[in-house]
Amino acid sequence: MSDIQNKVVIITGASSGLGEATALRLAKNGAKLMLTARREDRLQELVKKIEQDGGTAKYTITDVTERSEVEGLVKATQEAYGRIDVLINNAGLMPLSPLAETKVDEWETMVDVNIKGVLYNIAAVMPVMLQQESGHIINISSVAGHKVFPGGTVYCATKFAVKAISEGIRLESDGKIRSTNISPGAVNTELTNTITHDETAKNVDKMYDIAIDADAIARAITYAIEQPDDVDVNEMIIRPTKQEL
């Protein structure tokens, strides 16, 4: 029996990319999933596929920038499964552009989704996990959370914040909650679709010629979850072999 068998896992941003790949892999390992995103049609298709393969999954429509909706997600998960073992904070946006373009609306959206959305989910699950005296929070940061690059200043700032939040969970949870920060490099997902600055988009497209499959990150997440309770995998950087940044 897998160490993931019957663990209750919330995955945000589950309608595509890393979230979808992770849902499929964890379902095969026997996890009980609560999938969330804003695109209901995608979630319905994913739940159907998981159930057809013998897995267990439910979904809720959630905008992670709305605190009340996040609280509703956690309540729905408890009602469906009785507990919450793992939160995977995967929802995120990457509308890159140089600071001089002053795309302030995009900066605010990144802060709302990439930082506040992460914190809202943590705030909602933390009391549940502390009461259980067990839990695991996995935050998806980025290589951009380790090194700033031109055109990515604000995005990098949000991912540096996610890394700091992950470490704070580890330090403050008194060993009751495991904390994992995963930093992907170029991965084949829809993340680059949010880039509206043409020159930046072209440069990123070139870099993403070497992008790896989303299942590479799903395997890393699976590895972190399946460790014994006294083992906490705190940090992983996963990128294409040829990626320099």
N, C-alpha and C positions, 0 to 999 in steps of 0.2 A: 504493500500500500504506500502511495506517495505521501510525503510529509505535507503536501498541499491538499490532500484529500479532505473534502468537507470544510475547508477554510472559506470563510465568507469574505469576499473581496469586492470593494468598490473601485471602479475604474472610471475616471473622468476623461472626457475627450475620446470616448470609446467608439465613435461612429466611423473612424478611419485610421489609417496609419499605425502608429505605435499602439494606440489603445485597442484597435481591432485585432492586431496581431497578438497582443498580450492576452486578450480575452480568449481567442481561439486556443492558444497554448495552455493557459491555465485551466480552461474547461476540460481539455483532454487529460489534465492531471487531476481532475476531480474536484476543482474548486466550485463553490457556489457563488455566482457572480451577480452583482448589481451594476449594470452598465448605464452610463449617463452621458448625454450630449444634448445638442439642440435639434439635431436632424432626426426626427422620429422615424422616417422611412428607413434610414440606414440602420438604426437600432433594431427596428422590427426584423429586418433582413438578417442581421447578425444573430439575434436571439433565436430565430427560426433555424438558422444553420447549426448553431450550437446544440439546440434541442434535437435536431435530426441526427446529430452525431452522438447522442446519448448524454449530453452535458446538461447542466442546470444554469439557467440565466434568466434574469428579469431586467427590465429597464425603466428608467424614469427620465422625463425631459427636464433638464436642469441647465440654467444659465449660471455659471459659477460666479459671475459678478453680482448676483442677487443673493444676499445672505439668507433671506427667508426660503428661497428655493433650495439652497444647499442644506439648510436645516431640515427641509422636507425630504430631501434625498436620504439623509441619515435615518430619519424616522421611518421612512418606507423600507429601508434595509433592515432595520431592527424588527419591524412588523413581519417582514417576509421570512427572515432567517433566525431571529432571536439574538444575534450578536454581530459584531464586526471585527474581523481579524486583521484585515489589511486595507489600507487606503492607498491607491495609486493616483497621485496628483499628476495627471498627464496633460490636461487641457492647457493649451498655450498658443500664442500667436507670434509671428516673426516678420512684421512689416518694416524691413530694414530701410534706412535712408541716412544720408549725412546730416549732421546736426544743423548745418547751414540751410537745409531745406525747411527747417522749422515746421515739421509735420506734427504739430502739438497734439492734434486729435488722435493720431496714431500712437504717440507716446502715452497718452492717457489710457488708451485701450490696452496697450501692453501692460501698464502698471495695474490696471483693473483685473485683467485676466491672469497674467503671469505671476503677480505678487498677491494681490488681494484675494483672487480666486483660490490660490493655494492656502492662504491663511484662513479664509472662511471654511474650507473643508477641514482643516486641522482643528479649528475651534469647535466644529460640529462633532467630530469623532473623538476628540481628546477626552471628554468626560466619560464616554462609553468605554474607551480602552482603559482608562485609569480605574474605573469601577471593576472591570474585568481583571485588572492587574496584568494585562497582556495586550499586545497589539503591534502593528508594524505599519509605519508610514513611509511610503516610497515616493520621493519627489523627483520629477524629471527636470533636471537642469539642462546643461549644454556644455560643450567645450567653450562656448561663449561665456560661461560662468567661471572660466579660469584665465581667459586672455581676451583683452579688448581688441577689436579690429575696426578699421575705418568703415563707416557706414552702419556699424552695429552698436554704437555707444549705448543707446537707451536699452536696446534688447539685451546687451551684455549686462547692463546694470540690473535688469530684472532677474537674470539668471545667476549673477553673483548673489543677489538677495536670496534666491531659492537655496543656494548652497549654504548660506549663513543660517537660514531657517532650519535646514536639515541638521546642521551641527547643533543648533540650539535645542532641538528636540532631544537629541542624544544626551546632551549635558543636563537637561532639566527633568528628564522622565524617571530618574532614579532607577534605571534598569528595567522599568516596566514596559516601556515601548521601544521597539527597535526602530532605527532610523537609517534609511538608505538614500543616498543622493546619487542619481545616475545621470551622467553627462554624455549624451550622444554627440557624435560628429555628424557628418553628412549622411543622412538616412533618406531612403526613397519614400517620402510621404507627401502630403498636401501642404506642408508647412511653408514652402517657398511661394505658394500661390497668393499669399497676403502681401507680397512686396509690390508696392506701387511705384517706386522710383526706378525708371527704366534702366539706367546705367548699372545700378546696384543689382537689379534683377538679372541682367546679362552676365555680370561677374559671378553671381551665385550659381547661375545655371551651368557655367563652365566648371565650377568647383564640384557641382553635384553630378558631373559625369561619372565620378567614381563612387557615388552613393551606394551604401550597402542596404540590404533588405531589412525591413522593419522587424522581421523575426529575430534578427541578431540582438535587438534590444529586448525583445520578449524573452529570449533565452536567458539573458542576464537577470531580468526581473524574476524569472522562475527560480534561478539559482539562489538569489537572495532570500526569497520566501521559503524555500525548502530546507534551509539550514536549521539545525537544532535550535531550540529556544534560547540557549545560552551563547549563541553565535550571532553577532550583528555585523553584517557586511555594510560598512558605512559609506564607501565611496567607490564608484566605478566610472572610468572614462572609456567609451567604446566608439571607435571611429574607423573609417577605412584604412587599410594598411598604408596606402599612398597619400593619405591626407596629412599635410604639413601643419596646419593650424591646430 
